[in-house]
Amino acid sequence: MENLQQFQKKYKHGTIDVWWLYDDGGLTLLLPYIINTRSNWSSCKLRVFALANKKDEFDAEQRSMAGLLAKFRIDYSDL
């Protein structure tokens, strides 16, 4: 019975993790953001992880992710 009600609980301290593997138009990023706007998960922190193959690609990936978050109007504190 507890498993049926697990999505009805409010989570005060939690994290929603997103792994950004490739550009799929933003759906991978928008769905967790929409979940985060619901009252049950509104206090959860949203973390986005992205991959970079080489150290010199890290800066480009970081700028790309900042641009994508700005395009979707998702506030962020750190990349």
Phi and psi in radians as a Rosetta constraint file:
Dihedral C 1 N 2 CA 2 C 2 CIRCULARHARMONIC -1.124 0.35
Dihedral N 2 CA 2 C 2 N 3 CIRCULARHARMONIC -0.607 0.35
Dihedral C 2 N 3 CA 3 C 3 CIRCULARHARMONIC -1.139 0.35
Dihedral N 3 CA 3 C 3 N 4 CIRCULARHARMONIC -0.515 0.35
Dihedral C 3 N 4 CA 4 C 4 CIRCULARHARMONIC -1.235 0.35
Dihedral N 4 CA 4 C 4 N 5 CIRCULARHARMONIC -0.478 0.35
Dihedral C 4 N 5 CA 5 C 5 CIRCULARHARMONIC -1.790 0.35
Dihedral N 5 CA 5 C 5 N 6 CIRCULARHARMONIC 0.127 0.35
Dihedral C 5 N 6 CA 6 C 6 CIRCULARHARMONIC -1.156 0.35
Dihedral N 6 CA 6 C 6 N 7 CIRCULARHARMONIC -0.473 0.35
Dihedral C 6 N 7 CA 7 C 7 CIRCULARHARMONIC -1.585 0.35
Dihedral N 7 CA 7 C 7 N 8 CIRCULARHARMONIC 0.010 0.35
Dihedral C 7 N 8 CA 8 C 8 CIRCULARHARMONIC -1.713 0.35
Dihedral N 8 CA 8 C 8 N 9 CIRCULARHARMONIC -0.140 0.35
Dihedral C 8 N 9 CA 9 C 9 CIRCULARHARMONIC -1.380 0.35
Dihedral N 9 CA 9 C 9 N 10 CIRCULARHARMONIC 2.625 0.35
Dihedral C 9 N 10 CA 10 C 10 CIRCULARHARMONIC -1.564 0.35
Dihedral N 10 CA 10 C 10 N 11 CIRCULARHARMONIC 2.307 0.35
Dihedral C 10 N 11 CA 11 C 11 CIRCULARHARMONIC -1.824 0.35
Dihedral N 11 CA 11 C 11 N 12 CIRCULARHARMONIC 1.929 0.35
Dihedral C 11 N 12 CA 12 C 12 CIRCULARHARMONIC -1.424 0.35
Dihedral N 12 CA 12 C 12 N 13 CIRCULARHARMONIC -0.641 0.35
Dihedral C 12 N 13 CA 13 C 13 CIRCULARHARMONIC -2.238 0.35
Dihedral N 13 CA 13 C 13 N 14 CIRCULARHARMONIC 1.763 0.35
Dihedral C 13 N 14 CA 14 C 14 CIRCULARHARMONIC -2.714 0.35
Dihedral N 14 CA 14 C 14 N 15 CIRCULARHARMONIC 3.036 0.35
Dihedral C 14 N 15 CA 15 C 15 CIRCULARHARMONIC -2.387 0.35
Dihedral N 15 CA 15 C 15 N 16 CIRCULARHARMONIC 2.347 0.35
Dihedral C 15 N 16 CA 16 C 16 CIRCULARHARMONIC -1.814 0.35
Dihedral N 16 CA 16 C 16 N 17 CIRCULARHARMONIC 1.978 0.35
Dihedral C 16 N 17 CA 17 C 17 CIRCULARHARMONIC -1.700 0.35
Dihedral N 17 CA 17 C 17 N 18 CIRCULARHARMONIC 2.367 0.35
Dihedral C 17 N 18 CA 18 C 18 CIRCULARHARMONIC -2.204 0.35
Dihedral N 18 CA 18 C 18 N 19 CIRCULARHARMONIC 2.269 0.35
Dihedral C 18 N 19 CA 19 C 19 CIRCULARHARMONIC -1.801 0.35
Dihedral N 19 CA 19 C 19 N 20 CIRCULARHARMONIC 1.952 0.35
Dihedral C 19 N 20 CA 20 C 20 CIRCULARHARMONIC -1.553 0.35
Dihedral N 20 CA 20 C 20 N 21 CIRCULARHARMONIC 1.765 0.35
Dihedral C 20 N 21 CA 21 C 21 CIRCULARHARMONIC -1.650 0.35
Dihedral N 21 CA 21 C 21 N 22 CIRCULARHARMONIC -0.681 0.35
Dihedral C 21 N 22 CA 22 C 22 CIRCULARHARMONIC -2.745 0.35
Dihedral N 22 CA 22 C 22 N 23 CIRCULARHARMONIC 2.837 0.35
Dihedral C 22 N 23 CA 23 C 23 CIRCULARHARMONIC -1.343 0.35
Dihedral N 23 CA 23 C 23 N 24 CIRCULARHARMONIC 1.922 0.35
Dihedral C 23 N 24 CA 24 C 24 CIRCULARHARMONIC -1.934 0.35
Dihedral N 24 CA 24 C 24 N 25 CIRCULARHARMONIC 0.378 0.35
Dihedral C 24 N 25 CA 25 C 25 CIRCULARHARMONIC 1.617 0.35
Dihedral N 25 CA 25 C 25 N 26 CIRCULARHARMONIC -0.036 0.35
Dihedral C 25 N 26 CA 26 C 26 CIRCULARHARMONIC 1.778 0.35
Dihedral N 26 CA 26 C 26 N 27 CIRCULARHARMONIC -0.039 0.35
Dihedral C 26 N 27 CA 27 C 27 CIRCULARHARMONIC -1.091 0.35
Dihedral N 27 CA 27 C 27 N 28 CIRCULARHARMONIC -0.636 0.35
Dihedral C 27 N 28 CA 28 C 28 CIRCULARHARMONIC -1.092 0.35
Dihedral N 28 CA 28 C 28 N 29 CIRCULARHARMONIC -0.485 0.35
Dihedral C 28 N 29 CA 29 C 29 CIRCULARHARMONIC -1.647 0.35
Dihedral N 29 CA 29 C 29 N 30 CIRCULARHARMONIC -0.577 0.35
Dihedral C 29 N 30 CA 30 C 30 CIRCULARHARMONIC -1.294 0.35
Dihedral N 30 CA 30 C 30 N 31 CIRCULARHARMONIC -0.637 0.35
Dihedral C 30 N 31 CA 31 C 31 CIRCULARHARMONIC -1.085 0.35
Dihedral N 31 CA 31 C 31 N 32 CIRCULARHARMONIC -0.838 0.35
Dihedral C 31 N 32 CA 32 C 32 CIRCULARHARMONIC -1.117 0.35
Dihedral N 32 CA 32 C 32 N 33 CIRCULARHARMONIC -0.566 0.35
Dihedral C 32 N 33 CA 33 C 33 CIRCULARHARMONIC -1.140 0.35
Dihedral N 33 CA 33 C 33 N 34 CIRCULARHARMONIC -0.742 0.35
Dihedral C 33 N 34 CA 34 C 34 CIRCULARHARMONIC -1.126 0.35
Dihedral N 34 CA 34 C 34 N 35 CIRCULARHARMONIC -0.707 0.35
Dihedral C 34 N 35 CA 35 C 35 CIRCULARHARMONIC -1.062 0.35
Dihedral N 35 CA 35 C 35 N 36 CIRCULARHARMONIC -0.667 0.35
Dihedral C 35 N 36 CA 36 C 36 CIRCULARHARMONIC -1.190 0.35
Dihedral N 36 CA 36 C 36 N 37 CIRCULARHARMONIC -0.395 0.35
Dihedral C 36 N 37 CA 37 C 37 CIRCULARHARMONIC -1.404 0.35
Dihedral N 37 CA 37 C 37 N 38 CIRCULARHARMONIC -0.243 0.35
Dihedral C 37 N 38 CA 38 C 38 CIRCULARHARMONIC -1.283 0.35
Dihedral N 38 CA 38 C 38 N 39 CIRCULARHARMONIC 2.644 0.35
Dihedral C 38 N 39 CA 39 C 39 CIRCULARHARMONIC -1.111 0.35
Dihedral N 39 CA 39 C 39 N 40 CIRCULARHARMONIC -0.559 0.35
Dihedral C 39 N 40 CA 40 C 40 CIRCULARHARMONIC -1.175 0.35
Dihedral N 40 CA 40 C 40 N 41 CIRCULARHARMONIC -0.545 0.35
Dihedral C 40 N 41 CA 41 C 41 CIRCULARHARMONIC -2.067 0.35
Dihedral N 41 CA 41 C 41 N 42 CIRCULARHARMONIC 0.298 0.35
Dihedral C 41 N 42 CA 42 C 42 CIRCULARHARMONIC -1.188 0.35
Dihedral N 42 CA 42 C 42 N 43 CIRCULARHARMONIC -0.437 0.35
Dihedral C 42 N 43 CA 43 C 43 CIRCULARHARMONIC -1.636 0.35
Dihedral N 43 CA 43 C 43 N 44 CIRCULARHARMONIC 0.020 0.35
Dihedral C 43 N 44 CA 44 C 44 CIRCULARHARMONIC -1.373 0.35
Dihedral N 44 CA 44 C 44 N 45 CIRCULARHARMONIC 2.590 0.35
Dihedral C 44 N 45 CA 45 C 45 CIRCULARHARMONIC -1.547 0.35
Dihedral N 45 CA 45 C 45 N 46 CIRCULARHARMONIC 2.456 0.35
Dihedral C 45 N 46 CA 46 C 46 CIRCULARHARMONIC -1.820 0.35
Dihedral N 46 CA 46 C 46 N 47 CIRCULARHARMONIC 2.108 0.35
Dihedral C 46 N 47 CA 47 C 47 CIRCULARHARMONIC -2.036 0.35
Dihedral N 47 CA 47 C 47 N 48 CIRCULARHARMONIC 2.389 0.35
Dihedral C 47 N 48 CA 48 C 48 CIRCULARHARMONIC -2.070 0.35
Dihedral N 48 CA 48 C 48 N 49 CIRCULARHARMONIC 2.191 0.35
Dihedral C 48 N 49 CA 49 C 49 CIRCULARHARMONIC -1.891 0.35
Dihedral N 49 CA 49 C 49 N 50 CIRCULARHARMONIC 2.325 0.35
Dihedral C 49 N 50 CA 50 C 50 CIRCULARHARMONIC -2.199 0.35
Dihedral N 50 CA 50 C 50 N 51 CIRCULARHARMONIC 2.697 0.35
Dihedral C 50 N 51 CA 51 C 51 CIRCULARHARMONIC -1.807 0.35
Dihedral N 51 CA 51 C 51 N 52 CIRCULARHARMONIC 2.545 0.35
Dihedral C 51 N 52 CA 52 C 52 CIRCULARHARMONIC -2.389 0.35
Dihedral N 52 CA 52 C 52 N 53 CIRCULARHARMONIC 2.297 0.35
Dihedral C 52 N 53 CA 53 C 53 CIRCULARHARMONIC -1.337 0.35
Dihedral N 53 CA 53 C 53 N 54 CIRCULARHARMONIC -0.650 0.35
Dihedral C 53 N 54 CA 54 C 54 CIRCULARHARMONIC -2.238 0.35
Dihedral N 54 CA 54 C 54 N 55 CIRCULARHARMONIC 2.779 0.35
Dihedral C 54 N 55 CA 55 C 55 CIRCULARHARMONIC -1.119 0.35
Dihedral N 55 CA 55 C 55 N 56 CIRCULARHARMONIC -0.603 0.35
Dihedral C 55 N 56 CA 56 C 56 CIRCULARHARMONIC -1.292 0.35
Dihedral N 56 CA 56 C 56 N 57 CIRCULARHARMONIC -0.310 0.35
Dihedral C 56 N 57 CA 57 C 57 CIRCULARHARMONIC -1.464 0.35
Dihedral N 57 CA 57 C 57 N 58 CIRCULARHARMONIC -0.190 0.35
Dihedral C 57 N 58 CA 58 C 58 CIRCULARHARMONIC -1.085 0.35
Dihedral N 58 CA 58 C 58 N 59 CIRCULARHARMONIC -0.800 0.35
Dihedral C 58 N 59 CA 59 C 59 CIRCULARHARMONIC -1.129 0.35
Dihedral N 59 CA 59 C 59 N 60 CIRCULARHARMONIC -0.707 0.35
Dihedral C 59 N 60 CA 60 C 60 CIRCULARHARMONIC -1.147 0.35
Dihedral N 60 CA 60 C 60 N 61 CIRCULARHARMONIC -0.704 0.35
Dihedral C 60 N 61 CA 61 C 61 CIRCULARHARMONIC -1.154 0.35
Dihedral N 61 CA 61 C 61 N 62 CIRCULARHARMONIC -0.659 0.35
Dihedral C 61 N 62 CA 62 C 62 CIRCULARHARMONIC -1.151 0.35
Dihedral N 62 CA 62 C 62 N 63 CIRCULARHARMONIC -0.756 0.35
Dihedral C 62 N 63 CA 63 C 63 CIRCULARHARMONIC -1.142 0.35
Dihedral N 63 CA 63 C 63 N 64 CIRCULARHARMONIC -0.671 0.35
Dihedral C 63 N 64 CA 64 C 64 CIRCULARHARMONIC -1.114 0.35
Dihedral N 64 CA 64 C 64 N 65 CIRCULARHARMONIC -0.750 0.35
Dihedral C 64 N 65 CA 65 C 65 CIRCULARHARMONIC -1.183 0.35
Dihedral N 65 CA 65 C 65 N 66 CIRCULARHARMONIC -0.668 0.35
Dihedral C 65 N 66 CA 66 C 66 CIRCULARHARMONIC -1.110 0.35
Dihedral N 66 CA 66 C 66 N 67 CIRCULARHARMONIC -0.715 0.35
Dihedral C 66 N 67 CA 67 C 67 CIRCULARHARMONIC -1.127 0.35
Dihedral N 67 CA 67 C 67 N 68 CIRCULARHARMONIC -0.697 0.35
Dihedral C 67 N 68 CA 68 C 68 CIRCULARHARMONIC -1.172 0.35
Dihedral N 68 CA 68 C 68 N 69 CIRCULARHARMONIC -0.758 0.35
Dihedral C 68 N 69 CA 69 C 69 CIRCULARHARMONIC -1.111 0.35
Dihedral N 69 CA 69 C 69 N 70 CIRCULARHARMONIC -0.662 0.35
Dihedral C 69 N 70 CA 70 C 70 CIRCULARHARMONIC -1.181 0.35
Dihedral N 70 CA 70 C 70 N 71 CIRCULARHARMONIC -0.663 0.35
Dihedral C 70 N 71 CA 71 C 71 CIRCULARHARMONIC -1.106 0.35
Dihedral N 71 CA 71 C 71 N 72 CIRCULARHARMONIC -0.659 0.35
Dihedral C 71 N 72 CA 72 C 72 CIRCULARHARMONIC -1.544 0.35
Dihedral N 72 CA 72 C 72 N 73 CIRCULARHARMONIC 0.036 0.35
Dihedral C 72 N 73 CA 73 C 73 CIRCULARHARMONIC 1.021 0.35
Dihedral N 73 CA 73 C 73 N 74 CIRCULARHARMONIC 0.728 0.35
Dihedral C 73 N 74 CA 74 C 74 CIRCULARHARMONIC -1.766 0.35
Dihedral N 74 CA 74 C 74 N 75 CIRCULARHARMONIC 2.094 0.35
Dihedral C 74 N 75 CA 75 C 75 CIRCULARHARMONIC -1.260 0.35
Dihedral N 75 CA 75 C 75 N 76 CIRCULARHARMONIC 2.498 0.35
Dihedral C 75 N 76 CA 76 C 76 CIRCULARHARMONIC -2.440 0.35
Dihedral N 76 CA 76 C 76 N 77 CIRCULARHARMONIC 2.713 0.35
Dihedral C 76 N 77 CA 77 C 77 CIRCULARHARMONIC -1.898 0.35
Dihedral N 77 CA 77 C 77 N 78 CIRCULARHARMONIC -0.462 0.35
Dihedral C 77 N 78 CA 78 C 78 CIRCULARHARMONIC -2.707 0.35
Dihedral N 78 CA 78 C 78 N 79 CIRCULARHARMONIC 2.534 0.35
